[in-house]
Structure formats: structure tokens, C-alpha cells
């Protein structure tokens, strides 16, 4: 669906008790818009409420998972409304697909999807207030301006606050959102300034704002025990004993289905307190039907991948020219195999959801990234009408893609219906590790051909992944535009897959977080094989005129959506910027120290990064610093949050690379908690210097695109420091010592 608001999207206004005004955008079919209808209720689709004292409450519609969207979206509205930020209060609204579009968080898409729609909502509100002032003063609207929550009449020097105009504004016909006049960027007063997160104070003072903090009257606590082998079924359990334990309200088996993303089989225990539920759980004895996945494991995956490399690929992802012929003519051929492991999301707040089923309807308090998908799943599994499902959006203590899946939501709903009371389902940390939707591992066999001058002439990758004959497993795919595709005449991207019973899903910068390591590390390897500076090697490759990406050609007009493909001019720009800021090629580094560079296009962002590392002779790695240059378009909406997002993404990527790995034995996860899956500690934190290159494109998001290049920048720096090439992760499995 288009994210632009068309002429069918219009503004509603109505008076509130006390003289306030409510403004909201609404999407309706043409047929409905032409029919007579009663005056809308004051709570319909609210984005803006203006009270008589001038306080402006702005609704934030998307789930907040730590990416700053709860602050960013209201900033867009507030700036165009032309109020001071100190006048603004932000309110998280519930999920309502009839009132709001794109009410989800993921893919770094919030900025791209809402840049114009939210600004138009604010601009329309400003226009209505100006019209109200013109009516009040009986002057032409053209003589009026706005500033800091007031309408001004320059000829007479009069001013009037928005609060005093609120009731009159409610009687003004709303303007067409598609044609409402927006500010020139030079007029922004909030957009482009650093605004603290609206929940910052609540977070640092420990206020109960997360899903795990939710409490409702009469609530019980639930735990849900699933088979350690994914999608296993309950054969028998000592439920009579569990039901007799202190505080236990109910205990029952759930049949579940076979959909790894839905309701699986298990045993639910509902008790008066979390600890009573966990105590009963420890006494639970279950006999499981483990199913076919019990035959799968990491060792078997590795063995099968090695065999598949020796066989013809199962499918072609992209084929340009004749790679075989080009390789036969190459002056030099470089080959290497790379691999990366499965990963867990390991967000700090375990999965949780509170649900209350009553009178055939169900209400959720859910820290979900995709409430619409959750509602659809609950309706399908539980046989409830979607209109009978209410979802209160609760701030999540980290998402990183894990809460794109709503398994915990349908579990809570099912248990609440069976228990007959409101239920808060809380997973343990061990549950989180055992039943994640893991970032899938993968294997690559690369071949590159060079001519006598060291120019890359052809490229092939045989990618071993997971899936079926027709489809890749979730987040286990590789697309046809993977660089250097489009930049070489002879290129082949092939793939083979093996079956997988382990659930997989999106992890921050899905696919990119793995593919970038493999491709950018191998291209660095090719650059060193030519005895050329890696950054100059990349510049030369990006200077080739690429074949066009799918869809319309990109433009550079202000406000134009960016192309969903790598733009070589933009990538060269960030490469040059990061080279300048890091002093690339201008430093004399001692043996054991080195710098590495990597770049990547993902989630509409162009990023290049340089890492500097030191490796002791004993192999102790110190990452000294990372420099980041990013191009996300014309505007950085909230600079402080933008810098934080980039720094967090870089540190997240490095944390993954250093020691994180999920392995499987007999169809179950081996790692169970942070002692086996180390996160980056404060004393391991690394300076990350951030720079933006602004271009004339509509702005895009930041939660993900800075992560992928961080990993190969570090591994390439390790090679520069030690001469040892890192072709697999995590780094903790490598001996980096040198003599």
C-alpha cells in the first residue's frame, strides 16, 4: 500500500470538553466518503489535541521498541503545527487499523513511511488554526502567520494562542492533506534539533512502562512450557500434581499446531504469582513427542553444507554473462569459503504479554512490533473476530526484529481464555533463548577472477542456506542485487538449501547483518590479492556504470523517495567521507595494528565504516575506534537519537561478531542464557564517531543500516593488523596471535 495520503485521506476535527480541538487523519474508500454520516466522536483517529491552556497532546501511533519513534513521529507533526516542543505532550495510542496506517515498527521504515504524512497532519492543523484566527479577527488568512503556538497578525501586532482558538478551529472545514502547504526545510524549528526521548526520565527512574510491568485487576501469572525440540508435542504430563501446588490456579496441556510462528504445543501453568508459577514449572514432568526436528543440529548442517558445495547449485538467484568463460580467461582467480552462525535476538526484556478474555472479546497489553499481524493470528487461531480484539501498545524493552513475531501474544490469549481470568504471560530468559526466531546461519563459496591489471572481471557465489525447493526459510534468502551484482558483466549468484525445523526470523538488519560480513570480507580479500588499497579498489568498482535496478530510475529531487537499490554516487560519497574522517591511508600504524573498511546498502541507507584495531602477539583483540559515514537523505530528524542509533547498531554488530553463536543438538538450542551468549559489556564499549552526508533525497531510517558494515570493517582490520583472514564467526573461536 502507498504510504502517501491521497485526496481520500482527510482531516477530521471536533470540539472536546473544555474547548479543546482534536485533529486526525482518516483513510476511507471513496464510496464511504461521499455518504452522509453523523458527526465523529471526539476520540476518532486523534493525532492532535489542543487544550485551552495551549498544551498540545500529540499521538504517537507506532510501537516504540527503543528506536525513538515515539519521539520522532510527534516531532514531525509538532514542527508543521508550529508549536514549541515544551508545549507538547506525547501519548502512545492503541492499535487501530481503521484510524492509522503503517502502525508497526521494523525495517527502519518509520521515517520513510511517515515523513510526509505526519508533516501533513501538522500542517493541516496549522491551517485550521489560521483559519480560526482569521474568522475571529475578520481578516484575510493571507495576512496571518504562526510562531510558537500562536497566530500572528503583522499589520496590527496582534497575537492569539492556539488554545484560545481551539473551539473555533473545530468548526473550520479541514484542508486537503494532499495539497496542504508544508514548511520549507529552512523554516524547521523542531525537525533537525536534538530532542530527548519522551520516555527517558521514566526509563532511568524505573517507572513501570514496559510490557513486563503491566498489571491489571484480578491478574494471574502464567508460564508456558514448550518442547525443547521445536514444534514438539505433549504426550503426557503430571498435571494433577501441578494443580495441587500452592497458588496454582490452573494447569493444562495445549495441543497447538505445526506453524512455527503460531501456537505450538505445550503446558500452561497459571498461578497467583510469577514465582509460584515457576515453582510449579520446576516440578513439571512432561513426556514429549519430539518429531523429526530432533534429527537436526549444527554438526549436521556443517556436514551437509560441505557436501552441497561439491554439487551443482539447486537454483540460480542471478546470472549475468558467462562466469565460467570469464574465469577461464582470468589472470588470477581468488577463492574462499565463509560461514556465519545462527544468532539469538537476546533483547533484555523477555517475551511477555497480558491478556483478558471476557464475553467473547479479548484485550491485549502487548509489546509487539506488528500488532496487525498479531490480531490476525489471534483471530485465526482462537476463532475470534478481529473487531473483538483490542491491543494496547506497550513499550518493548528491545525488539531487534524478535517482536515482529507474535507467538507470545497468541499464547497469552489462549491461556487467558482457558484460565477465565486476566493473565500475564512472562517467558524466562531460558525460554527466550530456547524458543527464539533465530537469525539463520549460512555458508558461501566465493570465486573471483582478476585481469592482469588487477581489475575484478567476474564473480561467483554458491550460497548454502535453508529452506525448501521453492522457498528460503524466513530471513535466510539472498537477493539478486547483492553487491557486486549490477557492477560486473559476468556474475553468478547461486544457492542450495537444506531443510530446517529451527524457527528463523528477522534480526536487526535482517540478511544484511550476515551477507555484508561474507561479501565485504571476501572483496577485501580480493583487493589485497591485487596489492591495491582496499578503499581504492572499492572506489574503482563503484565507479563502473551499473545495470539499472528494478523499478523506476532514482532521482535526486527534494522529497523524492529514494531508490530501493544501491546508488553508486551516494556510496562513493560516504566512502570518501569516512576515509577523510578516519585518516585512511595517512596513518603509520605499528605491527599488530590495522584499519579495515567496509560499506553496505540496506534499509535505504548508504553506510561506510572504518575500524581500527590492535591485536597483541598473544591474540588479544582491542577495537580502538570505529568511524561511520552515512547517507540517509536530506534531513536528520533528531540528531542525538540518530547518533545513538548508529552507535548502538555498530556496538550491536561488534557484540555479535565477538562471541555470539547459537548451536543446536538433537533439534534443540544449546545456549540457554547470557553466560553462554555474551553481550558486549560497558568496559568493552568502543568509541564510535558518526558523520552524515546529506543529499537531496527524502529521509530514511536509522535503526538498522549502520550495523552490517561494522563486522567486516573489524575483521578486515584484523587482517591488516595480523595477516590472518577471518572467514567465520564468532571471533572468539579464532586464534589471532602472531609472531
Buried (B, 14 or more C-beta within 10 A) or exposed (E): EEBEBEEBBBBBBBBBEEBBBBBBBBBBEEEEBEEEEEEBEBEBBBBBBBBBEBBBBBBBBBBBBBBBBBBBBBBBBBBBBBBBBEBBEBBBBBBBBEBBBBBBBBBBBBBBBBBBBBBBBBBBBBBBBBBBBBBBBEBEEEBBEBEBBBBBBEEEEBBBBBBBBBBBBBBBEBBBBBEBEBBEEEEBBBBBBEBEBBBEEBBEEEEEBBBBBBEBEEBBBBBBBBBBBBBBBBEEBBBEBBBEBEBBBBBBBBEBEEBBBBBBBBBBBBBBEBEBBBBBBEEBEBEBBBBEBBEBBBEEBBEBBEEBBEEEBBBEBBBBBEBEEBBEEBEBEBEBBBBBBBBBBBBBBBBBBBBBBEEEEBBBBBBBBBBBBBBBBBBBBBEBEEEBBBBBBBBBBBBBBBBBBBBBBBBBBBBBBBBEBBBBBBBBEBBBBBBBBBBBBBBBBBBBBBBEEBBBBBBBBBBBBBBEEEEBBBBBBBEBBBBBBBBBEBBBBBBBBBBBBBBBBBBBBBBBBBBBBBBBBBBBBBBBBBEBBBBBBBBBBBEBEBEEBEEEEBEBEBBBBBBBBBBBEBBBBBBBBBBEBBEBEEEEBEEBBBBBBBBBBBBBBBBBBBBBBBBBEEEEBBBBBBBBBBBBBBBBBBBBBBBBBBBBBBBBBBBBBBBBBBBBEEBBBBBBEEEBBBBBEEEBEBEBBBBBBEBEBBBBBBBBBBBBBBBBBBBBBBBBBBEBBBBBBBBEEBEBEBE
